[in-house]
């Protein structure tokens, strides 16, 4: 069945994917709040894996539904990602210059690399992090967008095969060669295969493929149980483990809705999904303030954790309403919604 042949009745909002974006943003938020409050919630970092699979899924569906030129695709992605990220990075730089972040070492080269999504080792830590640390995921997003845009020059039937082959080659290269080069280390990580997994799910979702309801449900339950087991038992994990779990979660959720199971609208989780990009970018600022204030008044770690979570979430929502949405509307583009219609768009976490 071609995209155009899909009945109009099925062009409803994909609430499940919207909720997964909220879930991923809250997981990352909890990870950073716990880290700063003295707790261990490392599995929260796996929210990034969920975001990457969702990104591959949404990008594939966008282009299949509404074919675009490579140039237009990149312009739309840049408009969606760059302004808010540059604003958040600018705040970080201004704070460092004002002495608010004494451990942050600024260099012109690192700031420039951060703004233009070039992986570079931070002069503050030696890690491959931009000025705004959580922006490391955007280096992968922009790399994926560029690779995807290049593949738009190819016949539609060859795109997934080619991009999958390229990403598999890069990962294989990283397994057999060793290098400290920031670009090599970044773009040979297995985490890039999560975009491919999302694209494959998108291709299946638009095809005649039908996953039985029991299978879709079982995959969602298994994925959640897998993440929970890692978190509860504090087990080691990496993208080889979290990537398949994230793919199972996205696949199961998408196909539950395709089967007509129907995932109802819950306004607040849907709002969190829409605001997931702002929550992701801005929550660490608020967490830092909340933790510092909590230490000054000797808050118990548990209260400091909850306070940090709430403050980070509030900051993200404020940024969404007062920064992200006005910026997008000012550029003539409404905030994205996860729909099955040709206007389907993606929001990064």
C-alpha positions, 0 to 999 in steps of 0.5 A: 500500500502506498502512502497516498492509499492509506485511508484518511481515517488513519491520519490521526495524531500518533499519541504513542510516539508523542508519549515516548518523546515525553518519556525520553525527555523525562528519563534524561531529566531524571538522569541529570537530577539524580546525578547532581543530587547524589543518586544513581539513575544512569539508565535515564541516559537511555532516553537518548536511544529512544530519541534517536530511534524516533528520529529515524522513524519520523524522518523516514515517514516525513519524506515518504509522505511528502517528498522534498529536495535534499536542500529543503529537507536540510533547511527545515531541519536547521530551522527546527534545531538550530535557533533554540540550540544556539540560544541555549549555547549563547546563554551558557557562554554568557554565563561562563563569561559572567563567572557563573560556571567556573569549571567551564573553559571557553575557547573560540575553537570549541565554541565555534565547533559547538555551534556548528555541530562539529565534535571536538574535545572540551577544554574543560573535561577532555570529553567530546562534548560541546559547550552545552554538554547535552548538545552532543546528541545534536552532533549525531542528529545533524550527521544523520540529517546530512547523510539522509539528505544526500541519500535523497538524491538516490531512488527511493527504493535504494535509500534505506539500503544505502544509508544502512550500509554506510552506517554499518561500515562506519561502525565496523570501522570503529570496531577494527580501528582505534583512534582518538580523533573526535570525529572518528570516535563520534561517528563510528559508535554503534549508536548511529545504527539506532537511526537506521532502526527507526527508518526500518520501523518507518518503512515497515509502518508505511507498508502492508506489514502488520504486527499482531497486537500481542507482539506489539504489546509484548515488545513494549512490555519487554522493552520497559521491563528491560530498561527497568531491570537495568535501572533497578539492578544497576546493570552495565549497559551501552547502545548495543543493549539500549538500542534494541530495547529502544527499537522494540519500544518504538516498533511496538508503540507505532504498530499498536496504533496502526492496528487500531488499538487506539492510544487515547489523548492525555493532554499533559503527556502530549504537551511534554512530548511537544516540549521535549526538545526544550526540556532536553536543552534547558533542564540542566540550567535549572537543575544546577540552580536548584541543587546549589540552592538546596545545598545552601539550605541543607535539603535532604538528597531526596527532596533535592532530587524532586526539587531538581526534577520539578525545576528542570521540567518547569524550565523546559516548559517555560522555554517551550512556551516563551522561546521555542514556539515564538521562534518557530512561529516567527519563522512561519512554522508552527511547532511540530506535531507527531501526525500521520499526515503529510505535515508529520514532523519531528521534535528532538529531544 
